[in-house]
């Protein structure tokens, strides 16, 4: 991983050159991680509750019913047998069936994904629109009042609990002004305008937090770039300040920002659990909360597994993208090594 | 840097000093809650339901006629306790594992511990905490265990990375040449030299843990009613936004200020302890 003993290539590498071996290595490294993820999910869902049948049916169920339930779902088998069977099903794309109405868990997840994808893309757009200009302003005015204000605002953005921000926005925009509905999601293809009205607040709540992380990253990344020799060269050539910043600074500083944006997905997915609950959006996060309160451990298990697998895949794609954009990465072995 | 010089420099970092002051105040509030709160946080008064802030009830009363100020004061206990215990748990597991893993290196480190850490990091931490809390059953203790586990991989990664950075240093090699055993090396020569970044991480993890506890309680998987918890009280407040908006202000503001303080101190400590940033 650390690429010990490997020398740097003597000629400059072309973009994309040598990428395939890197991709192959990264994909291979992801397989054991995904396998361990399945073990964790299995341990949390099947081992931690002690008696899964009891956990699902509740403390008031009589022992005979619990035993029958466990037998019917293969939960009375030895744990390794249960795991291998479950893993086999998962590999075939079968995440089991909901304990509530027997719908396949994969169908439930597929039904919930559009809302979550819309929220995620919207939040990322909001975050980028706020964070990148704010980060550039803060970095170019380092140490000035506007930089300090930006730093404090970003820290506040990181510290504000999303559910509180959501409640405050609902109180103001829905209750007091009556401009936006606080709930009542409709899919975007049914009524785009109403969908937008319902989604604005959750998108802003999620996006503001992400913008705080991205803004800090943009600022520090640009600051690092602005100290490089080629910036001084560009300045010495007599280029106007903003051209130096935009053409030579921002372009080079955005690569790590892009990566951080991708890596933020894990945090964003976690936040969606809360946002979707408050705004009653039938998304993926809400599915997790619903399955917890319905004691639907099978759906919960599938959803948690899919969440972690999505993070692994996005991290993989981000690493590959990063290597493609910045050829130095291929040599040193990876973004986070 | 001597301790006194360090403290002086920290206090000069105004925002961090402000954060530390608020944390001190919060801990005092949590400790002395019975003396500070005007009433018991669980005492119900059906003659004073949903009363707006007044001289008698500075923050108003909730839907059961309980004094909101008292609940906010007692809520500091749940938050601080949850933060300390879950971060303590995460450090107790994460630091030794990262230390040993980084120190010995090799197959166990690369192929086992790091892959397990990668897998743990793949779980969005709130979803991991939710799943564990749901599997163990809703309770304050289980919430702390769940949050603690979700914070472990961060400490493993950081501790290991720091060990890798100092492992090849001359003083560590000198220790080895002088015949120091592995445990002595790790405890005496390595651990004290990697404490600064771990301290920063611990402070930032406190902020994350306080938000996580509030989130789990908000969803009903943390502190159980009628015990006061900022997260749960916010959930309850949501049903009364039109008639009693004050219920939503105070618990949320308390979480915000607490988390902000830990983040301010964490950021300040990082500036202070990272020589590259100190210019």
Interface residues (C-beta under 8 A of the other chain):
Chain A: X1 X32 X33 X34 X36 X37 X39 X40 X41 X44 X45 X48 X49 X55 X152 X155 X156 X158 X159 X160 X161 X163 X164 X167 X168 X170 X171 X175 X266 X267 X268 X269 X270 X271 X273 X274 X277 X278 X288 X289 X292 X293 X297 X300 X304 X307 X308 X309 X311 X312 X315
Chain B: X15 X110 X111 X115 X116 X118 X119 X120 X121 X122 X123 X124 X125 X126 X127 X128 X130 X131 X132 X134 X135 X136 X137 X207 X211 X214 X215 X218 X219 X220 X221 X231 X234 X237 X238 X241 X242 X245 X248 X251 X252 X253 X255 X256 X259 X260 X263 X264 X267
